[in-house]
């Protein structure tokens, strides 16, 4: 029965080929979806870049109208970001700790069973 063994091998090869073909079809569909997503993203980015350019032009015109030196302002901000003061670092950490406490419900606003939102924030200014 040498033909029986050959038939099994051929059937196994056919099954493997069919499985590989199905995988290739799935991968092709996934690649097409990724291409579409990338194209949509590129289109959105182009729109956002255009809007950003328009807003930049408006801000420059407003700054010029108000006699604001944009280059000097940008330089100051860059310096502040590059070399934050020690006090500012501590203040930022304290503020972040306060936000973390409020988020996990351990802050002073929730310790007495109260709401994390103050009455003023909730619109209850009595």
C-alpha positions as CSV (number, residue, x, y, z in Angstrom):
1,X,0.0,0.0,0.0
2,X,2.5,2.6,-1.0
3,X,-0.2,4.8,-2.5
4,X,-2.0,5.2,0.9
5,X,1.1,6.9,2.5
6,X,1.5,9.2,-0.5
7,X,-2.2,10.1,-0.4
8,X,-1.9,11.1,3.3
9,X,1.2,13.2,2.6
10,X,-0.5,14.9,-0.3
11,X,-3.6,15.6,1.8
12,X,-1.5,17.0,4.6
13,X,0.3,19.3,2.1
14,X,-3.0,20.4,0.7
15,X,-4.4,21.2,4.2
16,X,-1.2,23.1,5.1
17,X,-1.4,25.1,1.8
18,X,-5.0,25.9,2.4
19,X,-4.3,27.1,5.9
20,X,-1.4,29.2,4.7
21,X,-3.5,30.7,2.0
22,X,-6.2,31.6,4.5
23,X,-3.6,33.3,6.7
24,X,-2.2,35.2,3.7
25,X,-5.7,36.5,2.9
26,X,-6.2,37.6,6.5
27,X,-2.9,39.4,6.5
28,X,-3.6,41.1,3.3
29,X,-6.9,42.4,4.7
30,X,-5.1,43.6,7.8
31,X,-2.5,45.4,5.7
32,X,-5.2,47.1,3.7
33,X,-7.0,48.2,6.9
34,X,-3.7,49.6,8.2
35,X,-3.1,51.4,4.9
36,X,-6.5,53.0,5.1
37,X,-6.0,54.0,8.7
38,X,-2.6,55.5,7.8
39,X,-4.1,57.4,4.9
40,X,-7.0,58.8,7.1
41,X,-4.5,59.7,9.8
42,X,-2.3,61.6,7.2
43,X,-5.4,63.5,6.0
44,X,-6.4,64.4,9.5
45,X,-2.8,65.5,10.3
46,X,-2.8,67.7,7.2
47,X,-6.0,69.4,8.4
48,X,-4.6,69.9,11.9
49,X,-1.3,71.3,10.6
50,X,-3.3,73.7,8.4
51,X,-5.4,74.9,11.4
52,X,-2.3,75.2,13.5
53,X,-0.6,77.4,10.9
54,X,-3.7,79.5,10.7
55,X,-3.8,79.9,14.5
56,X,-0.1,80.7,14.6
57,X,-0.7,83.5,12.0
58,X,-3.5,84.9,14.1
59,X,-1.5,84.8,17.3
60,X,1.4,86.5,15.5
61,X,-0.9,89.2,14.2
62,X,-2.4,89.7,17.7
63,X,1.1,89.8,19.3
64,X,2.2,92.4,16.7
65,X,-0.9,94.5,17.3
66,X,-0.3,94.4,21.1
67,X,3.5,95.1,20.7
68,X,4.5,91.8,22.2
69,X,7.9,90.4,21.2
70,X,7.1,86.8,20.3
71,X,10.7,85.7,20.0
72,X,11.6,87.0,23.4
73,X,8.5,85.4,25.0
74,X,9.3,82.0,23.4
75,X,12.9,82.3,24.6
76,X,11.7,83.0,28.2
77,X,9.4,80.0,28.1
78,X,12.1,77.7,26.8
79,X,14.5,78.9,29.5
80,X,11.8,78.3,32.2
81,X,11.1,74.8,30.9
82,X,14.8,73.9,30.6
83,X,15.7,75.2,34.1
84,X,12.7,74.9,36.4
85,X,13.2,76.5,39.8
86,X,13.5,74.2,42.8
87,X,10.5,75.8,44.4
88,X,8.4,75.3,41.3
89,X,9.4,71.6,41.3
90,X,8.3,71.2,44.9
91,X,5.0,73.0,44.3
92,X,4.3,70.9,41.2
93,X,5.0,67.7,43.3
94,X,2.7,68.9,46.1
95,X,0.0,69.8,43.6
96,X,0.3,66.3,41.9
97,X,0.1,64.6,45.3
98,X,-3.1,66.6,46.1
99,X,-4.6,65.4,42.7
100,X,-3.5,61.9,43.4
101,X,-5.1,61.9,46.9
102,X,-8.3,63.3,45.4
103,X,-8.3,60.7,42.7
104,X,-7.9,57.7,45.1
105,X,-10.3,59.1,47.7
106,X,-7.7,59.6,50.4
107,X,-7.6,63.4,50.2
108,X,-8.9,65.7,53.0
109,X,-12.0,66.4,51.0
110,X,-13.1,62.7,51.2
111,X,-11.6,61.8,54.5
112,X,-14.7,62.9,56.4
113,X,-17.0,61.2,54.0
114,X,-17.5,64.3,52.0
115,X,-17.3,64.9,48.3
116,X,-14.1,65.5,46.5
117,X,-15.8,68.4,44.7
118,X,-16.0,71.6,46.8
119,X,-19.3,73.4,47.2
120,X,-18.0,76.3,45.2
121,X,-16.9,74.0,42.3
122,X,-20.3,72.3,42.4
123,X,-22.1,75.7,42.1
124,X,-23.3,75.7,45.7
125,X,-21.9,79.1,46.7
126,X,-23.9,79.9,49.8
